[in-house]
């Protein structure tokens, strides 16, 4: 009886192996040029010959598929357009207009802070043009900083030097 069970087990095992070997795989291109594989024949399909009954694929790390891309803050640049670096301004009222440029472009929520001689000049603004009044004669330094909506500095301009020239009163000398 034991021999009969052993013979039956071997026969079933070999028949399953033979059945798996009879499976055929067909490949063809669909109307969009996509390669299609199937176990059912199709017109124009070619049979794919497999060299092994045990096909395995190596494990693939798919953690990158689960990560949501984080929006990156655009890299901004800010520069002073006027006055030009080392420019002398002849203005008796002492008024200087400072203009700046932001690239790639100014966005909502950004502000610009002007610094004159290292000190803040007024509050941060959404405007890229500033008017400075009553600037004393002599050399001065300008710099602008771009701030995000959290008031963090995201871009800083190069410092620009300008010279203010104002006419002064010439004292009258008494030759007595």
URWOGI-V929636 format. One record per backbone hydrogen bond with DSSP energy under -0.5 kcal/mol. CO is the residue of the C=O (numbers start at 1). NH is the residue of the N-H. If there is no record, write none. Layout:
co=CO nh=NH
co=CO nh=NH
This chain:
co=1 nh=5
co=2 nh=6
co=3 nh=7
co=4 nh=8
co=5 nh=9
co=6 nh=10
co=7 nh=11
co=8 nh=12
co=9 nh=13
co=10 nh=14
co=11 nh=15
co=12 nh=16
co=13 nh=17
co=14 nh=18
co=15 nh=19
co=16 nh=20
co=17 nh=21
co=18 nh=22
co=19 nh=23
co=20 nh=23
co=25 nh=48
co=26 nh=38
co=27 nh=46
co=28 nh=36
co=30 nh=33
co=34 nh=30
co=36 nh=28
co=38 nh=26
co=42 nh=45
co=46 nh=27
co=47 nh=49
co=48 nh=25
co=48 nh=50
co=53 nh=55
co=54 nh=56
co=60 nh=62
co=62 nh=65
co=62 nh=66
co=63 nh=66
co=63 nh=67
co=74 nh=76
co=77 nh=103
co=79 nh=101
co=82 nh=99
co=84 nh=87
co=87 nh=89
co=87 nh=163
co=88 nh=90
co=89 nh=91
co=89 nh=165
co=91 nh=94
co=93 nh=134
co=94 nh=135
co=96 nh=98
co=96 nh=132
co=97 nh=99
co=98 nh=130
co=99 nh=81
co=99 nh=82
co=101 nh=79
co=103 nh=77
co=107 nh=110
co=111 nh=147
co=112 nh=125
co=113 nh=145
co=114 nh=121
co=115 nh=117
co=115 nh=143
co=116 nh=119
co=119 nh=116
co=120 nh=122
co=125 nh=112
co=128 nh=100
co=130 nh=98
co=131 nh=133
co=132 nh=96
co=138 nh=164
co=140 nh=162
co=141 nh=117
co=142 nh=160
co=143 nh=115
co=144 nh=157
co=145 nh=113
co=146 nh=154
co=146 nh=155
co=147 nh=111
co=148 nh=151
co=152 nh=148
co=155 nh=146
co=160 nh=142
co=161 nh=86
co=161 nh=87
co=162 nh=140
co=163 nh=89
co=163 nh=165
co=164 nh=138
co=164 nh=166
co=165 nh=91
co=169 nh=171
co=173 nh=175
